[in-house]
Amino acid sequence: MSFTKIGLLIVVAVALACGQILFKLAAQSIKEPLTLSLHSIVQLAFNPYLLISLAVYVAATIMWVLLLRNTPLNKAYLFVAIPLVLVPLAGTFLFKEPFSLRLLAGMAIVLFGLAVALL
């Protein structure tokens, strides 16, 4: 696999992680309980964090489909593991969520598995 293709797969993975972070920001920006009311739907539909996250996901999906045209799925899909490391780190540093040694060990195992599978 070329370095360009690996780089683009990493871009897709980072975009997926960014989308998750934006989903969290969207959830935190809503102060009142959400229901199936018109007010709640409008509040979500015009939430800037949600709109940006959806745009990021659309762009990542388009890039993913284009990459899959000539990349084996069994190799490409391994890069989806990268957000499993980036999102918990973002949770810790951006949202002050707890970080533990177990979480660190899990992330290390994911990265080790990715390295083993790609080499």
TORMITI-383969 format. One record per residue (C-alpha): residue in one letter; x, y, z. Coordinates in nm, 2 decimals. Layout:
N
+------+--------+--------+--------+
| resn |     px |     py |     pz |
+------+--------+--------+--------+
|    a |      X |      Y |      Z |
...
+------+--------+--------+--------+
***
This chain:
119
+------+--------+--------+--------+
| resn |     px |     py |     pz |
+------+--------+--------+--------+
|    m |   0.00 |   0.00 |   0.00 |
|    s |   0.14 |   0.34 |  -0.10 |
|    f |   0.22 |   0.62 |   0.15 |
|    t |  -0.04 |   0.84 |  -0.02 |
|    k |  -0.31 |   0.58 |   0.03 |
|    i |  -0.21 |   0.52 |   0.39 |
|    g |  -0.22 |   0.90 |   0.45 |
|    l |  -0.57 |   0.93 |   0.30 |
|    l |  -0.69 |   0.64 |   0.52 |
|    i |  -0.55 |   0.82 |   0.82 |
|    v |  -0.73 |   1.14 |   0.71 |
|    v |  -1.06 |   0.94 |   0.70 |
|    a |  -0.99 |   0.79 |   1.04 |
|    v |  -0.91 |   1.14 |   1.19 |
|    a |  -1.23 |   1.28 |   1.03 |
|    l |  -1.43 |   1.00 |   1.19 |
|    a |  -1.28 |   1.09 |   1.53 |
|    c |  -1.35 |   1.46 |   1.47 |
|    g |  -1.71 |   1.38 |   1.39 |
|    q |  -1.74 |   1.20 |   1.72 |
|    i |  -1.59 |   1.50 |   1.91 |
|    l |  -1.84 |   1.73 |   1.73 |
|    f |  -2.13 |   1.49 |   1.82 |
|    k |  -2.02 |   1.53 |   2.19 |
|    l |  -2.00 |   1.91 |   2.15 |
|    a |  -2.35 |   1.90 |   2.00 |
|    a |  -2.48 |   1.69 |   2.28 |
|    q |  -2.33 |   1.93 |   2.54 |
|    s |  -2.47 |   2.24 |   2.38 |
|    i |  -2.82 |   2.12 |   2.43 |
|    k |  -2.93 |   2.24 |   2.77 |
|    e |  -3.29 |   2.12 |   2.78 |
|    p |  -3.42 |   1.76 |   2.76 |
|    l |  -3.48 |   1.64 |   2.41 |
|    t |  -3.81 |   1.49 |   2.32 |
|    l |  -3.98 |   1.40 |   1.99 |
|    s |  -4.13 |   1.75 |   1.98 |
|    l |  -4.10 |   1.99 |   1.69 |
|    h |  -3.90 |   2.23 |   1.91 |
|    s |  -3.64 |   1.95 |   1.99 |
|    i |  -3.61 |   1.85 |   1.63 |
|    v |  -3.56 |   2.21 |   1.52 |
|    q |  -3.30 |   2.26 |   1.80 |
|    l |  -3.11 |   1.96 |   1.67 |
|    a |  -3.15 |   2.05 |   1.31 |
|    f |  -2.99 |   2.39 |   1.36 |
|    n |  -2.72 |   2.28 |   1.60 |
|    p |  -2.39 |   2.41 |   1.45 |
|    y |  -2.19 |   2.13 |   1.60 |
|    l |  -2.42 |   1.86 |   1.47 |
|    l |  -2.43 |   2.02 |   1.12 |
|    i |  -2.05 |   2.04 |   1.10 |
|    s |  -2.02 |   1.68 |   1.23 |
|    l |  -2.26 |   1.56 |   0.96 |
|    a |  -2.06 |   1.75 |   0.69 |
|    v |  -1.74 |   1.59 |   0.82 |
|    y |  -1.90 |   1.24 |   0.81 |
|    v |  -2.03 |   1.30 |   0.45 |
|    a |  -1.68 |   1.41 |   0.34 |
|    a |  -1.52 |   1.11 |   0.51 |
|    t |  -1.77 |   0.87 |   0.36 |
|    i |  -1.71 |   1.00 |   0.01 |
|    m |  -1.33 |   0.97 |   0.06 |
|    w |  -1.38 |   0.62 |   0.21 |
|    v |  -1.58 |   0.50 |  -0.09 |
|    l |  -1.33 |   0.65 |  -0.33 |
|    l |  -1.04 |   0.48 |  -0.14 |
|    l |  -1.22 |   0.14 |  -0.15 |
|    r |  -1.23 |   0.15 |  -0.53 |
|    n |  -0.87 |   0.02 |  -0.53 |
|    t |  -0.79 |  -0.07 |  -0.17 |
|    p |  -0.86 |  -0.41 |  -0.02 |
|    l |  -1.13 |  -0.37 |   0.24 |
|    n |  -0.95 |  -0.61 |   0.48 |
|    k |  -0.65 |  -0.36 |   0.48 |
|    a |  -0.84 |  -0.04 |   0.47 |
|    y |  -1.08 |  -0.12 |   0.75 |
|    l |  -0.79 |  -0.16 |   0.99 |
|    f |  -0.76 |   0.21 |   0.99 |
|    v |  -1.10 |   0.25 |   1.14 |
|    a |  -0.93 |   0.14 |   1.47 |
|    i |  -0.75 |   0.48 |   1.49 |
|    p |  -1.05 |   0.67 |   1.62 |
|    l |  -1.07 |   0.41 |   1.90 |
|    v |  -0.75 |   0.57 |   2.03 |
|    l |  -0.81 |   0.94 |   1.92 |
|    v |  -1.16 |   0.97 |   2.07 |
|    p |  -1.08 |   0.86 |   2.42 |
|    l |  -0.77 |   1.09 |   2.42 |
|    a |  -1.00 |   1.38 |   2.31 |
|    g |  -1.25 |   1.29 |   2.58 |
|    t |  -0.97 |   1.32 |   2.83 |
|    f |  -0.81 |   1.63 |   2.71 |
|    l |  -1.10 |   1.83 |   2.57 |
|    f |  -1.39 |   1.71 |   2.80 |
|    k |  -1.19 |   1.63 |   3.12 |
|    e |  -1.32 |   1.28 |   3.12 |
|    p |  -1.14 |   1.03 |   3.34 |
|    f |  -0.83 |   0.84 |   3.20 |
|    s |  -0.72 |   0.52 |   3.35 |
|    l |  -0.44 |   0.27 |   3.30 |
|    r |  -0.70 |   0.02 |   3.17 |
|    l |  -0.79 |   0.27 |   2.90 |
|    l |  -0.43 |   0.33 |   2.81 |
|    a |  -0.37 |  -0.05 |   2.80 |
|    g |  -0.67 |  -0.10 |   2.57 |
|    m |  -0.55 |   0.18 |   2.34 |
|    a |  -0.20 |   0.03 |   2.33 |
|    i |  -0.35 |  -0.31 |   2.24 |
|    v |  -0.55 |  -0.15 |   1.95 |
|    l |  -0.24 |   0.02 |   1.82 |
|    f |  -0.03 |  -0.30 |   1.85 |
|    g |  -0.30 |  -0.50 |   1.67 |
|    l |  -0.31 |  -0.24 |   1.39 |
|    a |   0.07 |  -0.26 |   1.36 |
|    v |   0.07 |  -0.64 |   1.35 |
|    a |  -0.21 |  -0.65 |   1.09 |
|    l |  -0.05 |  -0.40 |   0.86 |
|    l |   0.31 |  -0.54 |   0.87 |
+------+--------+--------+--------+
***
